[in-house]
């Protein structure tokens, strides 16, 4: 049951990240700044489109690969994997919105957005660490109960 919930959450997050990506892409200028500061990194809109598309495809295809490799008996791991990709899709939604906001002509106080960006990175790290902790705790609990 938990696996089905994570599958549904992953699918909704995939649709959301693709929707946000298309909306952001449609509203970008021909060139966009990826990194500001003294040494600005400027790329074209098309390079941005294909780079983001490849990254999203590679990360979300991992789910299908592991579903074929681990069909039965690995529901816990697959649930964790779907959750990890879901969290990564949330990060991409935030990152895409940040790139759009940075390249728009609107004035915005970026210090408010730092908490959201770092919070999503922290969420990815916490989710990544949770699987090894879960696996180790299960081994110790099964040995204690035996």
TIRO-2110 file (N, C-alpha, C; in Angstrom, 1 decimal):
// TIRO-2110
0.8, -1.2, 0.0, N, 1, A
0.0, 0.0, 0.0, CA, 1, A
0.9, 1.3, 0.0, C, 1, A
1.9, 1.2, 0.8, N, 2, A
2.8, 2.4, 0.9, CA, 2, A
3.5, 2.6, -0.5, C, 2, A
3.9, 1.5, -1.2, N, 3, A
4.5, 1.6, -2.5, CA, 3, A
3.6, 2.3, -3.5, C, 3, A
2.3, 1.9, -3.4, N, 4, A
1.3, 2.6, -4.3, CA, 4, A
1.2, 4.1, -4.1, C, 4, A
1.2, 4.4, -2.8, N, 5, A
1.2, 5.9, -2.5, CA, 5, A
2.4, 6.6, -3.0, C, 5, A
3.6, 6.0, -2.9, N, 6, A
4.8, 6.7, -3.4, CA, 6, A
4.8, 6.7, -4.9, C, 6, A
4.3, 5.7, -5.5, N, 7, A
4.2, 5.7, -7.0, CA, 7, A
3.3, 6.8, -7.5, C, 7, A
2.1, 7.0, -6.8, N, 8, A
1.2, 8.1, -7.2, CA, 8, A
1.8, 9.4, -6.9, C, 8, A
2.5, 9.6, -5.8, N, 9, A
3.2, 10.8, -5.5, CA, 9, A
4.3, 11.1, -6.5, C, 9, A
5.1, 10.1, -6.9, N, 10, A
6.1, 10.3, -7.9, CA, 10, A
5.5, 10.7, -9.2, C, 10, A
4.4, 10.1, -9.6, N, 11, A
3.8, 10.4, -10.9, CA, 11, A
3.2, 11.9, -10.9, C, 11, A
2.6, 12.2, -9.8, N, 12, A
2.1, 13.6, -9.7, CA, 12, A
3.3, 14.6, -9.7, C, 12, A
4.4, 14.3, -9.0, N, 13, A
5.5, 15.2, -9.0, CA, 13, A
6.2, 15.3, -10.4, C, 13, A
6.1, 14.2, -11.1, N, 14, A
6.7, 14.2, -12.5, CA, 14, A
5.8, 15.1, -13.4, C, 14, A
4.5, 15.0, -13.3, N, 15, A
3.6, 15.9, -14.1, CA, 15, A
3.8, 17.3, -13.7, C, 15, A
4.0, 17.6, -12.4, N, 16, A
4.2, 18.9, -11.9, CA, 16, A
5.5, 19.5, -12.4, C, 16, A
6.6, 18.7, -12.3, N, 17, A
7.9, 19.3, -12.8, CA, 17, A
7.9, 19.5, -14.3, C, 17, A
7.2, 18.7, -15.0, N, 18, A
7.1, 18.9, -16.5, CA, 18, A
6.3, 20.1, -16.8, C, 18, A
5.2, 20.3, -16.1, N, 19, A
4.4, 21.5, -16.3, CA, 19, A
5.1, 22.8, -15.9, C, 19, A
5.8, 22.8, -14.8, N, 20, A
6.6, 23.9, -14.4, CA, 20, A
7.7, 24.2, -15.4, C, 20, A
8.3, 23.1, -15.9, N, 21, A
9.4, 23.3, -16.9, CA, 21, A
8.9, 23.9, -18.1, C, 21, A
7.8, 23.5, -18.6, N, 22, A
7.2, 24.1, -19.9, CA, 22, A
6.8, 25.5, -19.7, C, 22, A
6.2, 25.8, -18.5, N, 23, A
5.9, 27.2, -18.3, CA, 23, A
7.1, 28.1, -18.1, C, 23, A
8.1, 27.6, -17.4, N, 24, A
9.3, 28.4, -17.3, CA, 24, A
10.0, 28.6, -18.6, C, 24, A
10.1, 27.5, -19.4, N, 25, A
10.8, 27.6, -20.7, CA, 25, A
10.0, 28.6, -21.6, C, 25, A
8.7, 28.6, -21.6, N, 26, A
8.0, 29.5, -22.5, CA, 26, A
8.2, 30.9, -22.1, C, 26, A
8.5, 31.2, -20.9, N, 27, A
8.6, 32.6, -20.4, CA, 27, A
10.0, 33.1, -20.4, C, 27, A
11.0, 32.3, -20.8, N, 28, A
12.4, 32.7, -20.7, CA, 28, A
12.8, 33.5, -21.9, C, 28, A
13.8, 34.3, -21.8, N, 29, A
14.3, 35.1, -22.9, CA, 29, A
15.2, 34.2, -23.7, C, 29, A
15.8, 34.7, -24.8, N, 30, A
16.6, 33.9, -25.7, CA, 30, A
17.9, 33.4, -25.0, C, 30, A
18.5, 34.3, -24.2, N, 31, A
19.7, 33.9, -23.4, CA, 31, A
19.3, 34.1, -21.9, C, 31, A
19.9, 33.2, -21.1, N, 32, A
19.6, 33.3, -19.7, CA, 32, A
20.8, 33.1, -18.8, C, 32, A
20.8, 33.7, -17.7, N, 33, A
21.9, 33.7, -16.8, CA, 33, A
21.7, 32.5, -15.8, C, 33, A
22.7, 31.6, -15.8, N, 34, A
22.6, 30.4, -14.9, CA, 34, A
23.3, 30.7, -13.6, C, 34, A
24.4, 31.4, -13.7, N, 35, A
25.2, 31.8, -12.5, CA, 35, A
25.5, 33.3, -12.6, C, 35, A
25.2, 34.0, -11.6, N, 36, A
25.5, 35.4, -11.6, CA, 36, A
26.8, 35.7, -10.9, C, 36, A
27.0, 37.0, -10.7, N, 37, A
28.3, 37.4, -10.0, CA, 37, A
29.2, 38.0, -10.9, C, 37, A
30.5, 37.9, -10.6, N, 38, A
31.5, 38.5, -11.4, CA, 38, A
31.7, 37.7, -12.7, C, 38, A
31.7, 36.4, -12.6, N, 39, A
31.8, 35.6, -13.8, CA, 39, A
30.5, 35.0, -14.2, C, 39, A
29.7, 35.7, -14.9, N, 40, A
28.3, 35.2, -15.3, CA, 40, A
28.4, 34.1, -16.3, C, 40, A
27.6, 33.1, -16.1, N, 41, A
27.5, 32.0, -17.1, CA, 41, A
26.1, 32.2, -17.8, C, 41, A
26.2, 32.4, -19.1, N, 42, A
25.1, 32.7, -19.9, CA, 42, A
24.9, 31.6, -20.9, C, 42, A
23.7, 31.0, -21.0, N, 43, A
23.5, 30.0, -22.0, CA, 43, A
22.3, 30.3, -22.8, C, 43, A
22.1, 29.6, -23.9, N, 44, A
20.9, 29.9, -24.7, CA, 44, A
19.7, 29.1, -24.1, C, 44, A
18.6, 29.6, -24.6, N, 45, A
17.3, 29.0, -24.1, CA, 45, A
17.2, 27.5, -24.5, C, 45, A
17.7, 27.2, -25.7, N, 46, A
17.6, 25.8, -26.2, CA, 46, A
18.6, 24.9, -25.5, C, 46, A
19.8, 25.4, -25.2, N, 47, A
20.7, 24.5, -24.4, CA, 47, A
20.1, 24.2, -23.0, C, 47, A
19.5, 25.2, -22.4, N, 48, A
18.8, 25.1, -21.1, CA, 48, A
17.7, 24.0, -21.2, C, 48, A
16.9, 24.1, -22.3, N, 49, A
15.8, 23.2, -22.5, CA, 49, A
16.3, 21.7, -22.6, C, 49, A
17.3, 21.5, -23.4, N, 50, A
17.7, 20.1, -23.6, CA, 50, A
18.5, 19.6, -22.4, C, 50, A
19.3, 20.5, -21.7, N, 51, A
20.0, 20.0, -20.5, CA, 51, A
19.0, 19.6, -19.4, C, 51, A
18.0, 20.4, -19.2, N, 52, A
17.0, 20.1, -18.1, CA, 52, A
16.3, 18.9, -18.5, C, 52, A
15.9, 18.8, -19.8, N, 53, A
15.2, 17.6, -20.2, CA, 53, A
15.9, 16.3, -20.1, C, 53, A
17.2, 16.3, -20.4, N, 54, A
18.1, 15.1, -20.2, CA, 54, A
18.2, 14.8, -18.7, C, 54, A
18.4, 15.8, -17.9, N, 55, A
18.6, 15.5, -16.4, CA, 55, A
17.3, 14.9, -15.8, C, 55, A
16.2, 15.5, -16.2, N, 56, A
14.9, 15.0, -15.7, CA, 56, A
14.6, 13.6, -16.2, C, 56, A
14.9, 13.3, -17.4, N, 57, A
14.7, 12.0, -18.0, CA, 57, A
15.6, 11.0, -17.3, C, 57, A
16.9, 11.3, -17.2, N, 58, A
17.8, 10.3, -16.5, CA, 58, A
17.4, 10.0, -15.1, C, 58, A
17.0, 11.0, -14.4, N, 59, A
16.6, 10.8, -13.0, CA, 59, A
15.3, 10.0, -12.8, C, 59, A
14.4, 10.3, -13.7, N, 60, A
13.1, 9.7, -13.6, CA, 60, A
13.0, 8.3, -14.2, C, 60, A
14.0, 8.0, -15.1, N, 61, A
14.0, 6.7, -15.7, CA, 61, A
14.6, 5.7, -14.8, C, 61, A
15.3, 6.1, -13.8, N, 62, A
15.9, 5.2, -12.7, CA, 62, A
14.8, 4.4, -12.1, C, 62, A
13.6, 5.0, -11.9, N, 63, A
12.5, 4.3, -11.3, CA, 63, A
12.1, 3.1, -12.2, C, 63, A
12.0, 3.3, -13.5, N, 64, A
11.6, 2.1, -14.3, CA, 64, A
12.7, 1.0, -14.3, C, 64, A
14.0, 1.4, -14.3, N, 65, A
15.0, 0.4, -14.3, CA, 65, A
14.9, -0.4, -13.0, C, 65, A
14.8, 0.2, -11.9, N, 66, A
14.8, -0.5, -10.6, CA, 66, A
13.5, -1.3, -10.5, C, 66, A
12.4, -0.8, -11.1, N, 67, A
11.1, -1.6, -11.0, CA, 67, A
11.3, -2.9, -11.8, C, 67, A
12.1, -2.9, -12.9, N, 68, A
12.3, -4.2, -13.6, CA, 68, A
13.3, -5.1, -12.9, C, 68, A
14.3, -4.5, -12.2, N, 69, A
15.3, -5.3, -11.5, CA, 69, A
14.7, -5.9, -10.3, C, 69, A
13.9, -5.2, -9.5, N, 70, A
13.4, -5.6, -8.2, CA, 70, A
11.9, -5.7, -8.3, C, 70, A
11.4, -6.8, -8.8, N, 71, A
9.9, -7.0, -9.0, CA, 71, A
9.2, -7.3, -7.7, C, 71, A
9.6, -8.3, -7.0, N, 72, A
8.9, -8.7, -5.8, CA, 72, A
9.9, -8.8, -4.6, C, 72, A
9.4, -8.6, -3.4, N, 73, A
10.2, -8.7, -2.2, CA, 73, A
11.0, -7.5, -1.9, C, 73, A
11.0, -6.5, -2.6, N, 74, A
11.8, -5.3, -2.4, CA, 74, A
10.9, -4.1, -2.3, C, 74, A
9.7, -4.2, -1.7, N, 75, A
8.8, -3.1, -1.7, CA, 75, A
9.3, -1.9, -0.9, C, 75, A
10.0, -2.2, 0.2, N, 76, A
10.6, -1.2, 1.1, CA, 76, A
11.6, -0.3, 0.3, C, 76, A
12.5, -1.0, -0.5, N, 77, A
13.5, -0.3, -1.2, CA, 77, A
12.8, 0.6, -2.3, C, 77, A
11.8, -0.1, -3.0, N, 78, A
11.2, 0.7, -4.1, CA, 78, A
10.4, 1.9, -3.6, C, 78, A
9.8, 1.7, -2.4, N, 79, A
9.1, 2.8, -1.8, CA, 79, A
10.0, 4.0, -1.5, C, 79, A
11.2, 3.6, -1.0, N, 80, A
12.2, 4.6, -0.7, CA, 80, A
12.7, 5.3, -2.0, C, 80, A
12.9, 4.5, -3.0, N, 81, A
13.4, 5.1, -4.3, CA, 81, A
12.3, 6.0, -4.9, C, 81, A
11.1, 5.6, -4.9, N, 82, A
10.0, 6.5, -5.4, CA, 82, A
10.0, 7.8, -4.6, C, 82, A
10.2, 7.7, -3.3, N, 83, A
10.2, 8.9, -2.5, CA, 83, A
11.4, 9.8, -2.8, C, 83, A
12.5, 9.2, -3.0, N, 84, A
13.7, 9.9, -3.4, CA, 84, A
13.5, 10.7, -4.7, C, 84, A
13.0, 10.0, -5.7, N, 85, A
12.8, 10.7, -7.0, CA, 85, A
11.7, 11.8, -6.8, C, 85, A
10.7, 11.5, -6.0, N, 86, A
9.7, 12.5, -5.7, CA, 86, A
10.3, 13.8, -5.1, C, 86, A
11.2, 13.6, -4.1, N, 87, A
11.9, 14.7, -3.4, CA, 87, A
12.8, 15.5, -4.4, C, 87, A
13.5, 14.7, -5.3, N, 88, A
14.3, 15.4, -6.3, CA, 88, A
13.5, 16.2, -7.3, C, 88, A
12.3, 15.7, -7.7, N, 89, A
11.4, 16.4, -8.5, CA, 89, A
10.9, 17.7, -7.9, C, 89, A
10.7, 17.7, -6.6, N, 90, A
10.3, 18.9, -5.8, CA, 90, A
11.5, 19.9, -5.9, C, 90, A
12.7, 19.4, -5.7, N, 91, A
13.9, 20.3, -5.8, CA, 91, A
14.0, 20.9, -7.2, C, 91, A
13.7, 20.1, -8.3, N, 92, A
13.8, 20.7, -9.6, CA, 92, A
12.7, 21.7, -9.9, C, 92, A
11.6, 21.5, -9.3, N, 93, A
10.5, 22.6, -9.4, CA, 93, A
11.0, 23.9, -8.8, C, 93, A
11.6, 23.8, -7.6, N, 94, A
12.1, 25.0, -6.9, CA, 94, A
13.2, 25.6, -7.7, C, 94, A
14.1, 24.8, -8.2, N, 95, A
15.3, 25.3, -9.0, CA, 95, A
14.8, 25.9, -10.3, C, 95, A
13.9, 25.4, -11.0, N, 96, A
13.4, 25.9, -12.2, CA, 96, A
12.7, 27.3, -11.9, C, 96, A
11.9, 27.4, -10.9, N, 97, A
11.3, 28.6, -10.5, CA, 97, A
12.3, 29.7, -10.1, C, 97, A
13.4, 29.3, -9.5, N, 98, A
14.5, 30.2, -9.1, CA, 98, A
15.2, 30.7, -10.4, C, 98, A
15.5, 29.9, -11.3, N, 99, A
16.1, 30.3, -12.6, CA, 99, A
15.2, 31.3, -13.3, C, 99, A
13.9, 31.0, -13.3, N, 100, A
12.9, 31.9, -14.0, CA, 100, A
12.9, 33.2, -13.3, C, 100, A
12.9, 33.2, -12.0, N, 101, A
12.8, 34.4, -11.2, CA, 101, A
14.1, 35.2, -11.3, C, 101, A
15.2, 34.6, -11.3, N, 102, A
16.5, 35.3, -11.5, CA, 102, A
16.6, 36.0, -12.8, C, 102, A
16.1, 35.3, -13.9, N, 103, A
16.2, 35.9, -15.2, CA, 103, A
15.0, 36.8, -15.6, C, 103, A
14.1, 37.0, -14.7, N, 104, A
13.0, 37.9, -15.0, CA, 104, A
13.4, 39.3, -14.6, C, 104, A
12.7, 40.3, -15.1, N, 105, A
13.1, 41.7, -14.8, CA, 105, A
12.4, 42.2, -13.5, C, 105, A
11.9, 41.3, -12.7, N, 106, A
11.2, 41.7, -11.5, CA, 106, A
12.3, 41.8, -10.4, C, 106, A
12.0, 42.7, -9.5, N, 107, A
12.9, 42.9, -8.3, CA, 107, A
12.4, 41.9, -7.2, C, 107, A
13.3, 41.2, -6.7, N, 108, A
12.9, 40.2, -5.7, CA, 108, A
14.0, 40.1, -4.6, C, 108, A
13.7, 39.9, -3.4, N, 109, A
14.7, 39.7, -2.4, CA, 109, A
15.0, 38.2, -2.3, C, 109, A
16.2, 37.9, -2.8, N, 110, A
16.5, 36.5, -2.9, CA, 110, A
16.8, 35.8, -1.6, C, 110, A
17.0, 36.6, -0.5, N, 111, A
17.3, 36.0, 0.8, CA, 111, A
16.2, 35.1, 1.3, C, 111, A
15.0, 35.4, 0.9, N, 112, A
13.8, 34.6, 1.3, CA, 112, A
13.8, 33.3, 0.6, C, 112, A
14.3, 33.2, -0.6, N, 113, A
14.3, 32.0, -1.3, CA, 113, A
15.3, 31.0, -0.9, C, 113, A
16.4, 31.5, -0.2, N, 114, A
17.5, 30.6, 0.2, CA, 114, A
17.0, 29.5, 1.1, C, 114, A
16.1, 29.8, 2.0, N, 115, A
15.6, 28.8, 2.9, CA, 115, A
14.9, 27.7, 2.2, C, 115, A
14.1, 28.0, 1.2, N, 116, A
13.4, 27.0, 0.4, CA, 116, A
14.4, 26.1, -0.4, C, 116, A
15.4, 26.8, -1.0, N, 117, A
16.3, 26.0, -1.8, CA, 117, A
17.1, 25.1, -0.9, C, 117, A
17.7, 25.6, 0.2, N, 118, A
18.5, 24.8, 1.1, CA, 118, A
17.6, 23.8, 1.8, C, 118, A
16.4, 24.1, 2.1, N, 119, A
15.5, 23.1, 2.7, CA, 119, A
15.2, 21.9, 1.8, C, 119, A
15.1, 22.2, 0.5, N, 120, A
14.9, 21.1, -0.5, CA, 120, A
16.1, 20.2, -0.6, C, 120, A
17.3, 20.8, -0.6, N, 121, A
18.5, 20.1, -0.6, CA, 121, A
18.7, 19.2, 0.6, C, 121, A
18.3, 19.8, 1.8, N, 122, A
18.4, 19.1, 3.0, CA, 122, A
17.4, 17.9, 3.0, C, 122, A
16.3, 18.1, 2.4, N, 123, A
15.3, 17.0, 2.3, CA, 123, A
15.8, 15.9, 1.5, C, 123, A
16.5, 16.2, 0.4, N, 124, A
17.1, 15.2, -0.4, CA, 124, A
18.2, 14.4, 0.4, C, 124, A
19.0, 15.1, 1.1, N, 125, A
20.0, 14.5, 1.9, CA, 125, A
19.4, 13.6, 3.0, C, 125, A
18.4, 14.1, 3.7, N, 126, A
17.8, 13.3, 4.7, CA, 126, A
17.1, 12.0, 4.1, C, 126, A
16.5, 12.2, 3.0, N, 127, A
15.8, 11.0, 2.4, CA, 127, A
16.9, 10.0, 1.9, C, 127, A
18.0, 10.5, 1.4, N, 128, A
19.1, 9.6, 1.0, CA, 128, A
19.7, 8.8, 2.1, C, 128, A
19.9, 9.5, 3.3, N, 129, A
20.4, 8.8, 4.4, CA, 129, A
19.4, 7.9, 5.1, C, 129, A
18.1, 8.1, 4.9, N, 130, A
17.1, 7.3, 5.6, CA, 130, A
17.2, 5.8, 5.2, C, 130, A
17.5, 5.5, 4.0, N, 131, A
17.5, 4.1, 3.6, CA, 131, A
18.6, 3.3, 4.3, C, 131, A
19.8, 3.7, 4.3, N, 132, A
20.8, 3.0, 5.1, CA, 132, A
20.5, 2.8, 6.5, C, 132, A
20.0, 3.9, 7.1, N, 133, A
19.6, 3.8, 8.5, CA, 133, A
18.4, 2.8, 8.7, C, 133, A
17.5, 2.8, 7.8, N, 134, A
16.4, 1.9, 7.9, CA, 134, A
16.8, 0.4, 7.8, C, 134, A
17.7, 0.2, 6.8, N, 135, A
18.3, -1.1, 6.6, CA, 135, A
19.0, -1.6, 7.8, C, 135, A
19.9, -0.8, 8.4, N, 136, A
20.7, -1.2, 9.5, CA, 136, A
19.8, -1.5, 10.7, C, 136, A
18.8, -0.6, 10.9, N, 137, A
17.9, -0.8, 12.1, CA, 137, A
17.1, -2.1, 11.9, C, 137, A
16.7, -2.4, 10.7, N, 138, A
15.9, -3.7, 10.5, CA, 138, A
16.8, -4.9, 10.8, C, 138, A
18.1, -4.8, 10.5, N, 139, A
19.0, -5.9, 10.8, CA, 139, A
19.2, -6.1, 12.3, C, 139, A
19.3, -5.0, 13.0, N, 140, A
19.5, -5.1, 14.4, CA, 140, A
18.2, -5.5, 15.1, C, 140, A
17.1, -5.1, 14.6, N, 141, A
15.8, -5.5, 15.2, CA, 141, A
15.5, -7.0, 15.0, C, 141, A
15.8, -7.5, 13.8, N, 142, A
15.6, -8.9, 13.6, CA, 142, A
16.5, -9.8, 14.4, C, 142, A
17.7, -9.3, 14.6, N, 143, A
18.7, -10.1, 15.4, CA, 143, A
18.3, -10.0, 16.9, C, 143, A
17.7, -8.9, 17.3, N, 144, A
17.3, -8.8, 18.7, CA, 144, A
16.0, -9.6, 19.0, C, 144, A
15.2, -9.7, 18.0, N, 145, A
13.9, -10.5, 18.2, CA, 145, A
14.2, -12.0, 18.0, C, 145, A
15.3, -12.4, 17.4, N, 146, A
15.6, -13.8, 17.2, CA, 146, A
16.1, -14.5, 18.4, C, 146, A
END
